[in-house]
Amino acid sequence: MTIAAHTLGCKLNFAETSDIISRFINAGWQQVDFNDTADLYVINTCTVTAIAEKKCRNAIRQATSANPDAIVAVIGCFAQNAPTEIAGIQGVDIILGNGQKHHLLEYVERFIADRHNVSNSELPSTNPEFHLAFSHADRTRTFFKIQDGCDYFCTYCAIPFARGRSRSATIDETVAMARKIAASGAKEVVLTGVNTGTFGINNGETLLQLTQQLDKIEEIERYRISSIEPNLLTNDIVDFVASSRAFLPHFHIPLQAGSDKILSLMHRRYNTDFYHRLLEKIKHVMPDACIAADIMAGFNGETEDEFEKVKQFVESLPISYLHVFTFSERPNTAVLKLDGRIAVHQRREHSRQLQAISDLKKQQFYKSQQGRSRRVLWESTVKENMIYGFTDNYIRVRQPFTPQSKQLVNTTTEFLLNHFIASDEVFE
């Protein structure tokens, strides 16, 4: 039997998909590409934006077109929040929310036995299980799920309804899993979660304590902390990363809005002054750090005057680039009760302008690194006779592929940044 998977959304979803697929492989299944004909198609979904949900529907159509007789399983956040809607899509056989998706193999075996459609989107908050997981596909880098759920309930966000409350394994359990990752040969680990900074909140432990223990696993050369809330990225964590053996100078810190008025409407737990001071702190102790920020364009109240303030604030920040999202209302979220809705065409225009600022910021950051030597972890990716890798501060670089280049894969070397990649352009 063959299985194909398609993952939408965050790094956490990729870690979970890989863990789920590994269970099928251990049971004798063979993985094939999602574009190939398979007996089972698994679509791990996202519900952050309407676009993500549209991509889910497209993936379902792609699967049913490739093999009309295949089993199609839709799992994850969109399946959690809209099971009835997904059940109305022709060809879907199994719908599992976040509380049940890790048991997909059992549900598929049951379906094969009786060909009876399955839908189970039991609220994850009523099923407090936590599953440590990590991605297996790339032996160079792995996404390691250390936390799940969120207690914040920002007014725009449906994720707490899809993922439930914040929870994690203990530090000892998490470190034990990290040692398994080390044994697999992966040299870089990306710590992922829904609200990563709340690691340990359910058992009296902290993210700082976890990072201190992970840093002792010498077989893992590099760690990156995935997205972490500004109010949870403490000075102690920043100082530890700056002095640690393996944690890299690379941060992903959601901003979401560059206006105190809008941040308040969003129920975010910081203001622009706090955010700016946090980034200045990072740059003070790690001047070459890469700092990425999520930002939402077109949230309620983002008038043209307010948007000018947003742009000015973003331009003042020492960020390396932005992840820009055009705001879209999510069902059952508190934003639906707020006034000041912005027209969709204005949201898209604001998004375009923020993306232009991001492009400029990235160019400035990359050019600031020219002529410097950084440690690069080389990957197996070869394109147009070039081998690729990432610096510690997350700059994608390349060099000509030679027969000796195979020895570089999954190793780190010093690399002089005279040639590197920014989007599809080579800056020299």
URWOZI-V423624 format. One record per residue. N is the residue number from 1. PHI is phi as a letter, one per 30 degrees, with the letter a starting at -180 (999 if undefined). Layout:
BEGIN
n=N phi=PHI
n=N phi=PHI
END
This chain:
BEGIN
n=1 phi=999
n=2 phi=c
n=3 phi=b
n=4 phi=b
n=5 phi=b
n=6 phi=b
n=7 phi=c
n=8 phi=c
n=9 phi=j
n=10 phi=d
n=11 phi=d
n=12 phi=e
n=13 phi=d
n=14 phi=d
n=15 phi=d
n=16 phi=d
n=17 phi=e
n=18 phi=d
n=19 phi=d
n=20 phi=d
n=21 phi=d
n=22 phi=d
n=23 phi=d
n=24 phi=d
n=25 phi=d
n=26 phi=d
n=27 phi=c
n=28 phi=j
n=29 phi=d
n=30 phi=c
n=31 phi=d
n=32 phi=b
n=33 phi=d
n=34 phi=d
n=35 phi=d
n=36 phi=c
n=37 phi=d
n=38 phi=b
n=39 phi=d
n=40 phi=b
n=41 phi=c
n=42 phi=c
n=43 phi=c
n=44 phi=c
n=45 phi=c
n=46 phi=b
n=47 phi=b
n=48 phi=d
n=49 phi=b
n=50 phi=d
n=51 phi=d
n=52 phi=d
n=53 phi=d
n=54 phi=d
n=55 phi=d
n=56 phi=d
n=57 phi=d
n=58 phi=d
n=59 phi=d
n=60 phi=d
n=61 phi=d
n=62 phi=d
n=63 phi=d
n=64 phi=d
n=65 phi=d
n=66 phi=d
n=67 phi=a
n=68 phi=e
n=69 phi=c
n=70 phi=d
n=71 phi=d
n=72 phi=c
n=73 phi=c
n=74 phi=c
n=75 phi=b
n=76 phi=j
n=77 phi=d
n=78 phi=d
n=79 phi=d
n=80 phi=d
n=81 phi=d
n=82 phi=b
n=83 phi=d
n=84 phi=d
n=85 phi=d
n=86 phi=d
n=87 phi=d
n=88 phi=d
n=89 phi=d
n=90 phi=d
n=91 phi=j
n=92 phi=d
n=93 phi=c
n=94 phi=b
n=95 phi=b
n=96 phi=b
n=97 phi=d
n=98 phi=d
n=99 phi=d
n=100 phi=b
n=101 phi=d
n=102 phi=d
n=103 phi=c
n=104 phi=e
n=105 phi=e
n=106 phi=d
n=107 phi=d
n=108 phi=d
n=109 phi=d
n=110 phi=d
n=111 phi=d
n=112 phi=d
n=113 phi=d
n=114 phi=b
n=115 phi=h
n=116 phi=c
n=117 phi=e
n=118 phi=b
n=119 phi=b
n=120 phi=b
n=121 phi=b
n=122 phi=e
n=123 phi=e
n=124 phi=d
n=125 phi=d
n=126 phi=c
n=127 phi=b
n=128 phi=d
n=129 phi=e
n=130 phi=b
n=131 phi=c
n=132 phi=d
n=133 phi=a
n=134 phi=b
n=135 phi=d
n=136 phi=c
n=137 phi=d
n=138 phi=c
n=139 phi=d
n=140 phi=d
n=141 phi=b
n=142 phi=b
n=143 phi=c
n=144 phi=c
n=145 phi=d
n=146 phi=c
n=147 phi=a
n=148 phi=b
n=149 phi=i
n=150 phi=a
n=151 phi=c
n=152 phi=d
n=153 phi=h
n=154 phi=d
n=155 phi=d
n=156 phi=c
n=157 phi=c
n=158 phi=c
n=159 phi=d
n=160 phi=e
n=161 phi=d
n=162 phi=d
n=163 phi=c
n=164 phi=i
n=165 phi=d
n=166 phi=d
n=167 phi=a
n=168 phi=a
n=169 phi=d
n=170 phi=d
n=171 phi=d
n=172 phi=e
n=173 phi=d
n=174 phi=d
n=175 phi=d
n=176 phi=d
n=177 phi=d
n=178 phi=d
n=179 phi=d
n=180 phi=d
n=181 phi=d
n=182 phi=e
n=183 phi=d
n=184 phi=d
n=185 phi=j
n=186 phi=d
n=187 phi=c
n=188 phi=b
n=189 phi=b
n=190 phi=c
n=191 phi=d
n=192 phi=b
n=193 phi=a
n=194 phi=d
n=195 phi=b
n=196 phi=e
n=197 phi=d
n=198 phi=c
n=199 phi=e
n=200 phi=i
n=201 phi=d
n=202 phi=d
n=203 phi=b
n=204 phi=i
n=205 phi=c
n=206 phi=b
n=207 phi=d
n=208 phi=e
n=209 phi=d
n=210 phi=d
n=211 phi=d
n=212 phi=d
n=213 phi=d
n=214 phi=d
n=215 phi=d
n=216 phi=d
n=217 phi=d
n=218 phi=d
n=219 phi=d
n=220 phi=c
n=221 phi=d
n=222 phi=b
n=223 phi=b
n=224 phi=b
n=225 phi=c
n=226 phi=d
n=227 phi=e
n=228 phi=b
n=229 phi=d
n=230 phi=e
n=231 phi=d
n=232 phi=c
n=233 phi=d
n=234 phi=d
n=235 phi=e
n=236 phi=d
n=237 phi=d
n=238 phi=e
n=239 phi=d
n=240 phi=d
n=241 phi=e
n=242 phi=d
n=243 phi=c
n=244 phi=d
n=245 phi=d
n=246 phi=b
n=247 phi=d
n=248 phi=c
n=249 phi=d
n=250 phi=b
n=251 phi=b
n=252 phi=b
n=253 phi=b
n=254 phi=e
n=255 phi=c
n=256 phi=i
n=257 phi=a
n=258 phi=c
n=259 phi=b
n=260 phi=d
n=261 phi=d
n=262 phi=d
n=263 phi=e
n=264 phi=d
n=265 phi=d
n=266 phi=d
n=267 phi=i
n=268 phi=d
n=269 phi=c
n=270 phi=a
n=271 phi=b
n=272 phi=d
n=273 phi=d
n=274 phi=e
n=275 phi=d
n=276 phi=d
n=277 phi=d
n=278 phi=d
n=279 phi=d
n=280 phi=d
n=281 phi=d
n=282 phi=e
n=283 phi=d
n=284 phi=d
n=285 phi=c
n=286 phi=b
n=287 phi=e
n=288 phi=c
n=289 phi=d
n=290 phi=c
n=291 phi=b
n=292 phi=c
n=293 phi=b
n=294 phi=d
n=295 phi=b
n=296 phi=c
n=297 phi=c
n=298 phi=j
n=299 phi=d
n=300 phi=e
n=301 phi=i
n=302 phi=d
n=303 phi=d
n=304 phi=d
n=305 phi=d
n=306 phi=d
n=307 phi=d
n=308 phi=d
n=309 phi=d
n=310 phi=e
n=311 phi=d
n=312 phi=d
n=313 phi=d
n=314 phi=d
n=315 phi=d
n=316 phi=d
n=317 phi=d
n=318 phi=d
n=319 phi=c
n=320 phi=c
n=321 phi=a
n=322 phi=c
n=323 phi=c
n=324 phi=c
n=325 phi=b
n=326 phi=d
n=327 phi=d
n=328 phi=b
n=329 phi=d
n=330 phi=c
n=331 phi=e
n=332 phi=i
n=333 phi=c
n=334 phi=d
n=335 phi=d
n=336 phi=d
n=337 phi=c
n=338 phi=c
n=339 phi=d
n=340 phi=i
n=341 phi=d
n=342 phi=c
n=343 phi=d
n=344 phi=d
n=345 phi=d
n=346 phi=d
n=347 phi=e
n=348 phi=d
n=349 phi=d
n=350 phi=d
n=351 phi=d
n=352 phi=d
n=353 phi=d
n=354 phi=d
n=355 phi=d
n=356 phi=d
n=357 phi=d
n=358 phi=d
n=359 phi=e
n=360 phi=d
n=361 phi=e
n=362 phi=d
n=363 phi=e
n=364 phi=d
n=365 phi=d
n=366 phi=d
n=367 phi=d
n=368 phi=d
n=369 phi=c
n=370 phi=d
n=371 phi=i
n=372 phi=c
n=373 phi=c
n=374 phi=b
n=375 phi=d
n=376 phi=c
n=377 phi=c
n=378 phi=d
n=379 phi=c
n=380 phi=d
n=381 phi=d
n=382 phi=b
n=383 phi=b
n=384 phi=h
n=385 phi=i
n=386 phi=b
n=387 phi=c
n=388 phi=c
n=389 phi=a
n=390 phi=b
n=391 phi=d
n=392 phi=d
n=393 phi=c
n=394 phi=i
n=395 phi=c
n=396 phi=d
n=397 phi=b
n=398 phi=a
n=399 phi=a
n=400 phi=e
n=401 phi=d
n=402 phi=b
n=403 phi=e
n=404 phi=d
n=405 phi=d
n=406 phi=e
n=407 phi=d
n=408 phi=d
n=409 phi=e
n=410 phi=i
n=411 phi=b
n=412 phi=c
n=413 phi=b
n=414 phi=d
n=415 phi=b
n=416 phi=d
n=417 phi=d
n=418 phi=c
n=419 phi=b
n=420 phi=a
n=421 phi=c
n=422 phi=b
n=423 phi=h
n=424 phi=c
n=425 phi=c
n=426 phi=c
n=427 phi=c
n=428 phi=b
END
